[in-house]
Amino acid sequence: MTGSIQFGSKTIDFRLEYSGRRSLGITVTPEMEVLVRAPTDTSIEKIKEKIRKKAPWIIKQQSFFLSFQPKTPQRKYVSGETHLYLGRQYRLQIKIGKEESVRLKGKFIVVTVAEKSRTKDLLSSWYLEHARLKFHSVAAPLIDKFKKHKVEPSSIVLREMPTRWGSCTPKGKIILNPELIKAPKGCIEYVIIHELCHLVHHDHTQRFLDLQTKQMNDWEKWKMKLEKLLA
Protein backbone atom coordinates (compact mmCIF):
# COMPACT_ATOMS: atom_id res chain seq x y z
CA MET A 1 0.00 0.00 0.00
CA THR A 2 1.03 3.61 -0.40
CA GLY A 3 0.71 6.70 1.75
CA SER A 4 2.19 10.11 2.40
CA ILE A 5 3.10 12.53 5.19
CA GLN A 6 3.62 16.27 5.23
CA PHE A 7 6.97 17.56 6.50
CA GLY A 8 7.03 21.33 6.39
CA SER A 9 6.28 22.33 2.81
CA LYS A 10 7.38 18.93 1.46
CA THR A 11 5.18 15.89 0.88
CA ILE A 12 6.91 12.55 1.39
CA ASP A 13 5.22 9.69 -0.45
CA PHE A 14 6.01 6.17 0.70
CA ARG A 15 5.28 2.56 -0.16
CA LEU A 16 4.45 0.28 2.77
CA GLU A 17 5.08 -3.46 2.97
CA TYR A 18 4.06 -5.54 5.98
CA SER A 19 6.12 -8.60 6.84
CA GLY A 20 7.11 -10.92 9.67
CA ARG A 21 10.11 -8.77 10.62
CA ARG A 22 10.49 -7.51 14.20
CA SER A 23 11.42 -3.88 13.55
CA LEU A 24 10.37 -1.09 11.21
CA GLY A 25 12.82 -0.22 8.43
CA ILE A 26 12.93 2.71 5.99
CA THR A 27 14.86 2.63 2.71
CA VAL A 28 15.31 5.29 0.04
CA THR A 29 15.92 3.67 -3.35
CA PRO A 30 18.14 5.19 -6.09
CA GLU A 31 14.89 6.09 -7.86
CA MET A 32 14.12 8.24 -4.74
CA GLU A 33 11.21 6.02 -3.70
CA VAL A 34 10.66 5.69 0.06
CA LEU A 35 10.07 2.05 0.99
CA VAL A 36 8.85 1.19 4.48
CA ARG A 37 8.88 -2.39 5.79
CA ALA A 38 7.02 -2.92 9.04
CA PRO A 39 5.86 -5.75 11.33
CA THR A 40 2.33 -6.89 10.50
CA ASP A 41 0.79 -5.47 13.68
CA THR A 42 2.23 -1.92 13.32
CA SER A 43 -0.38 0.85 13.17
CA ILE A 44 -0.31 3.35 10.31
CA GLU A 45 -0.07 6.17 12.89
CA LYS A 46 3.13 4.70 14.33
CA ILE A 47 4.54 4.23 10.82
CA LYS A 48 3.85 7.85 9.86
CA GLU A 49 5.36 9.06 13.15
CA LYS A 50 8.55 7.11 12.37
CA ILE A 51 8.70 8.53 8.81
CA ARG A 52 8.24 12.07 10.22
CA LYS A 53 11.19 11.55 12.61
CA LYS A 54 13.33 10.25 9.75
CA ALA A 55 12.16 12.94 7.29
CA PRO A 56 15.42 15.01 7.32
CA TRP A 57 17.42 11.85 6.52
CA ILE A 58 14.93 10.81 3.81
CA ILE A 59 15.12 14.22 2.13
CA LYS A 60 18.93 14.16 2.33
CA GLN A 61 19.03 10.70 0.69
CA GLN A 62 16.65 11.79 -2.07
CA SER A 63 18.85 14.82 -2.73
CA PHE A 64 21.90 12.55 -2.83
CA PHE A 65 20.33 10.39 -5.52
CA LEU A 66 19.16 13.41 -7.52
CA SER A 67 22.51 13.65 -9.31
CA PHE A 68 21.92 10.18 -10.74
CA GLN A 69 18.78 11.26 -12.59
CA PRO A 70 19.48 12.40 -16.15
CA LYS A 71 17.35 15.40 -17.01
CA THR A 72 18.57 16.37 -20.48
CA PRO A 73 15.62 17.87 -22.38
CA GLN A 74 14.41 16.32 -25.62
CA ARG A 75 16.32 17.41 -28.71
CA LYS A 76 14.87 18.03 -32.19
CA TYR A 77 18.14 17.35 -34.08
CA VAL A 78 18.05 20.43 -36.27
CA SER A 79 20.91 22.73 -37.32
CA GLY A 80 21.74 25.38 -34.75
CA GLU A 81 20.60 23.29 -31.80
CA THR A 82 23.11 22.94 -28.93
CA HIS A 83 24.48 19.55 -27.89
CA LEU A 84 26.91 18.72 -25.10
CA TYR A 85 30.10 16.68 -25.32
CA LEU A 86 32.47 16.30 -22.33
CA GLY A 87 30.92 19.34 -20.68
CA ARG A 88 31.24 21.70 -23.64
CA GLN A 89 28.39 23.03 -25.77
CA TYR A 90 28.52 22.55 -29.53
CA ARG A 91 26.17 23.74 -32.25
CA LEU A 92 24.73 21.04 -34.44
CA GLN A 93 25.43 21.50 -38.15
CA ILE A 94 23.69 19.11 -40.51
CA LYS A 95 25.01 18.55 -44.04
CA ILE A 96 23.57 16.35 -46.76
CA GLY A 97 26.07 13.94 -48.31
CA LYS A 98 26.53 10.36 -49.44
CA GLU A 99 29.34 9.53 -46.98
CA GLU A 100 27.75 9.74 -43.53
CA SER A 101 29.94 10.96 -40.68
CA VAL A 102 30.07 12.87 -37.39
CA ARG A 103 33.00 15.10 -36.48
CA LEU A 104 33.89 17.96 -34.17
CA LYS A 105 34.90 21.14 -35.97
CA GLY A 106 35.57 24.15 -33.76
CA LYS A 107 32.37 24.90 -31.89
CA PHE A 108 30.29 22.63 -34.11
CA ILE A 109 29.29 18.99 -34.27
CA VAL A 110 29.09 18.45 -38.01
CA VAL A 111 26.81 15.59 -39.03
CA THR A 112 26.82 14.53 -42.67
CA VAL A 113 23.81 12.40 -43.57
CA ALA A 114 22.11 11.09 -46.68
CA GLU A 115 18.75 12.13 -45.20
CA LYS A 116 18.08 14.53 -42.32
CA SER A 117 15.90 11.92 -40.61
CA ARG A 118 19.11 9.92 -40.02
CA THR A 119 20.70 12.64 -37.86
CA LYS A 120 19.52 11.34 -34.49
CA ASP A 121 20.61 7.75 -35.13
CA LEU A 122 24.01 8.76 -36.46
CA LEU A 123 24.72 11.18 -33.60
CA SER A 124 23.55 8.64 -31.01
CA SER A 125 25.94 6.04 -32.44
CA TRP A 126 28.78 8.58 -32.34
CA TYR A 127 28.06 9.40 -28.69
CA LEU A 128 27.90 5.72 -27.78
CA GLU A 129 31.22 4.88 -29.42
CA HIS A 130 32.97 7.83 -27.77
CA ALA A 131 31.40 6.94 -24.41
CA ARG A 132 32.70 3.38 -24.67
CA LEU A 133 36.27 4.54 -25.35
CA LYS A 134 36.30 7.43 -22.88
CA PHE A 135 34.72 5.60 -19.95
CA HIS A 136 37.20 2.74 -20.13
CA SER A 137 40.20 5.11 -20.34
CA VAL A 138 38.91 7.13 -17.37
CA ALA A 139 38.07 4.02 -15.35
CA ALA A 140 41.39 2.17 -15.82
CA PRO A 141 43.56 4.22 -13.38
CA LEU A 142 40.68 4.44 -10.89
CA ILE A 143 40.25 0.66 -10.90
CA ASP A 144 43.98 0.29 -10.21
CA LYS A 145 43.66 2.56 -7.16
CA PHE A 146 40.87 0.40 -5.74
CA LYS A 147 42.84 -2.84 -6.01
CA LYS A 148 44.35 -2.07 -2.59
CA HIS A 149 40.82 -2.57 -1.22
CA LYS A 150 40.81 -6.01 -2.83
CA VAL A 151 37.97 -5.12 -5.21
CA GLU A 152 37.79 -4.92 -8.98
CA PRO A 153 34.75 -4.70 -11.24
CA SER A 154 33.99 -7.86 -13.20
CA SER A 155 33.19 -5.64 -16.20
CA ILE A 156 32.09 -2.16 -17.23
CA VAL A 157 29.10 -1.99 -19.53
CA LEU A 158 27.05 0.84 -21.03
CA ARG A 159 23.29 0.84 -20.75
CA GLU A 160 20.68 3.53 -21.23
CA MET A 161 19.02 4.21 -17.87
CA PRO A 162 16.27 6.83 -17.65
CA THR A 163 16.75 7.55 -13.93
CA ARG A 164 20.39 6.74 -13.13
CA TRP A 165 23.92 7.68 -14.14
CA GLY A 166 25.48 4.49 -12.86
CA SER A 167 24.91 1.34 -10.85
CA CYS A 168 26.68 -1.86 -9.90
CA THR A 169 25.42 -5.41 -9.55
CA PRO A 170 26.03 -7.73 -6.58
CA LYS A 171 28.50 -9.63 -8.78
CA GLY A 172 30.60 -6.52 -9.38
CA LYS A 173 29.51 -5.39 -12.83
CA ILE A 174 29.53 -1.61 -13.16
CA ILE A 175 26.85 -0.16 -15.44
CA LEU A 176 27.25 3.38 -16.80
CA ASN A 177 24.76 5.54 -18.63
CA PRO A 178 26.20 6.57 -22.03
CA GLU A 179 24.62 10.03 -21.53
CA LEU A 180 27.51 10.71 -19.13
CA ILE A 181 29.70 11.39 -22.18
CA LYS A 182 27.99 14.79 -22.33
CA ALA A 183 29.41 15.75 -18.89
CA PRO A 184 32.96 16.88 -17.99
CA LYS A 185 35.62 14.28 -17.22
CA GLY A 186 35.38 15.08 -13.49
CA CYS A 187 31.70 14.10 -13.47
CA ILE A 188 32.52 10.83 -15.21
CA GLU A 189 35.24 10.14 -12.63
CA TYR A 190 32.80 10.92 -9.82
CA VAL A 191 30.20 8.42 -11.02
CA ILE A 192 32.81 5.70 -11.59
CA ILE A 193 34.37 6.30 -8.15
CA HIS A 194 30.90 6.23 -6.59
CA GLU A 195 30.25 2.79 -8.08
CA LEU A 196 33.72 1.50 -7.19
CA CYS A 197 33.09 2.55 -3.58
CA HIS A 198 29.97 0.39 -3.69
CA LEU A 199 32.16 -2.63 -4.36
CA VAL A 200 33.66 -1.98 -0.91
CA HIS A 201 30.58 -0.66 0.94
CA HIS A 202 27.19 -1.63 -0.50
CA ASP A 203 25.10 1.01 1.30
CA HIS A 204 25.45 4.78 1.63
CA THR A 205 26.90 4.58 5.13
CA GLN A 206 29.37 7.00 6.66
CA ARG A 207 32.16 4.56 5.78
CA PHE A 208 31.04 4.72 2.16
CA LEU A 209 31.08 8.55 2.19
CA ASP A 210 34.47 8.60 3.92
CA LEU A 211 35.94 6.31 1.25
CA GLN A 212 34.41 8.36 -1.56
CA THR A 213 35.85 11.56 -0.05
CA LYS A 214 39.26 9.92 0.35
CA GLN A 215 39.27 8.88 -3.30
CA MET A 216 37.88 12.21 -4.57
CA ASN A 217 37.89 15.01 -2.01
CA ASP A 218 35.97 17.39 -4.27
CA TRP A 219 33.27 14.90 -5.32
CA GLU A 220 30.49 17.24 -4.15
CA LYS A 221 31.63 19.85 -6.69
CA TRP A 222 31.35 17.35 -9.54
CA LYS A 223 28.04 16.06 -8.22
CA MET A 224 26.68 19.61 -8.35
CA LYS A 225 28.06 20.13 -11.88
CA LEU A 226 26.34 16.95 -13.01
CA GLU A 227 23.04 18.10 -11.52
CA LYS A 228 23.22 21.55 -13.15
CA LEU A 229 24.87 20.78 -16.48
CA LEU A 230 22.40 18.20 -17.71
CA ALA A 231 19.34 19.80 -16.13
Beta strands, then each sheet from edge to edge (+ up, - down):
strand 1: 2-7
strand 2: 10-19
strand 3: 25-28
strand 4: 34-39
strand 5: 82-85
strand 6: 88-96
strand 7: 101-105
strand 8: 108-113
strand 9: 155-158
strand 10: 166-168
strand 11: 173-176
sheet 1: 1+ 2- 4- 3+
sheet 2: 5+ 6- 8- 7+
sheet 3: 9+ 11+ 10-
end
